[in-house]
Amino acid sequence: MVRGAAFAGALSLLSFALADGLAVSRPPVLEPGQAAADQKAKDKRRSGRGFWARYACWLLGQRVADCGGWPSERGVLAGDLGRSDASGRPFWPEFSQRLGHSLWLIGPALVAAALASLSLATLTLSRFHRLDRGLVLFAVVGSSVPSYGLGLLAVGIGSLLLGRWPATAEPSGSMFLPWTALTLFFFTSWIRVARVALRDADAHPAAETARGKGISGARLVIVHLWPLAFRPVLSAVSEAVPLLFAGAAVTESIFAYPGLARWLLDSIAERDVLTTANLLLVGTGLAWASYAGVRRVAHHPRLSAAPAP
Amino acid sequence: MRRRIPLVVATVVAVAVLLGQASPFRIDGDHPTAGPSWAHWLGTDAVGRDVLARLALGTLISAGVSIAATSLVLFEGLLLGGLAGASRPRLERWGATLIDLALALPRVPLMLVAAAWPSLQGWGPVGSLVRLLLVLALLGWASWARMVRDLCRELGRGPAVRTAQAWGASWLWCWRAHYLRSLRPLVRVQARSLFARMLYLETLVSFLGLGVTPPWPSLGNLAAAGMETFAENPAAVAAPVLVAALLALMANWRADPSSRPV
């Protein structure tokens, strides 16, 4: 309990300090398209308050005596994340809308990449040596291509060369190109892990015994190999959870997609300290929760009952 | 290493010749957004600067930042992982917790925000490079440190270290004679792998407009600038992406021989 509170406190301090640093020594010029009144309000909010006072205002809102005019009434501790400096919209409605967009972008790509890497890795187990060689070569080369390279490749081929899909993406429109770019990004990261895990599982005594008893190929894969390979794959995926953002940020940036990563980039560009701090806080919390969750699943006694290969 | 010296010398000479042919900052106002020609082998960018000369300088900058960041991360990982894996149990626990916390942080968003700080503005263009280097070094050490910690723990339980300790060897002596020697092959492999990762992160941050500040080129901001002239000069996008991919591929290929097709 104490550790959790200390960790949450450290996360909030880190998020606010990083975001607050964006505004330090900011030249007194207006950003393009920003109203003078908004700028004055932002400057007034900073002036005369030290870092810890601003941090207290962010945490507790206008309940602190010195925090009159702060855009959040009850503060982050009470779940009130206030309004965006740039758009003036409340944080939570915008966040939930953008989270939905980001999930719609990442979810199908994750599922497609997981299915493709697991199926192809399974295919390369006993036969298809040429496929195995090709796949490994593709994975090594593909994981060396930067994610923005994959996005640009998708735009270049799909939109400019073939002219079939638009170069921008919207949640309600065509998502083929961003999904393809992200699927390739995830696939090249995971295929090697899935391949090695399945090979280790294939050499496990349980698999060899089952094979000796005459179990069919499909049953061997489903009953023995996949469960044995599950833990290492999940462990590798859990380490990649924080890196999911990199792929999403690039894809959203290239395709001008209105997701969470794009929102963070926009708020950084606009020096919107509050939105950036809020996004970092929620993002670090979510990343920690998903990391811990996946780790817990990976070490679940029911799932880890079989001895590790 | 001796075999690689001619390659390094040839690369440096080629870059010097390219930079001598055309300055990466000289603006050719008559030929903005031009395609490849004899005068400009990879064409020009939106304001008429030679793409090849900028690519040569950008490659040097990206590779230089990545190599420096890799060195710093290797040092941090050895220090923190070593402390967490080869010291007293209480320190071990704290070290392991610190590494786990750092691993769970979404490093890329934190990196993006930190890279956008307006600090070191007085340093000119070097300021953005130093800032980027520090950000990469501060946020990239966690997984390497955990690897070092695990290996150090294993070594600490082994007979060699235990015997040395029984003979009264100091922690520092054990560290130098046993831990560091055993870690050397891992450092060699991990340096290549880390270089590929640092290069990716450097180009990613620069691509998103928060890394190396224009007019100084890096592979990332060259690719982003090339997007504006994609239709007229695709080479301006393809070349930096290809160079970044080739550099990362060379590093990955040497770092991970087990995954090569047999």
Interface residues (C-beta under 8 A of the other chain):
Chain A: F7 A10 L14 L18 A19 G21 L22 V24 S25 R26 D132 R133 G134 V136 L137 A139 V140 V141 S143 S144 V145 P146 S147 Y148 G149 L152 L153 V155 G156 L160 R192 V196 E239 P242 L243 F245 A246 A249 V250 S253 I254 A261 L264 L265 I268 A269 T276 L279 L280 G283 T284 A287 W288 Y291 A292
Chain B: L101 L103 A104 L105 P106 R107 V108 P109 L110 L112 V113 A114 A116 W117 P118 S119 Q121 S143 A196 Y200 L201 T203 L204 F207 L208 G209 L210 G220 A223 A224 M227 F230 A231 P234 V237 A238 V241 A244 A245 L246 A248 L249 A251 N252 W253 D256 S259 R260 P261 V262
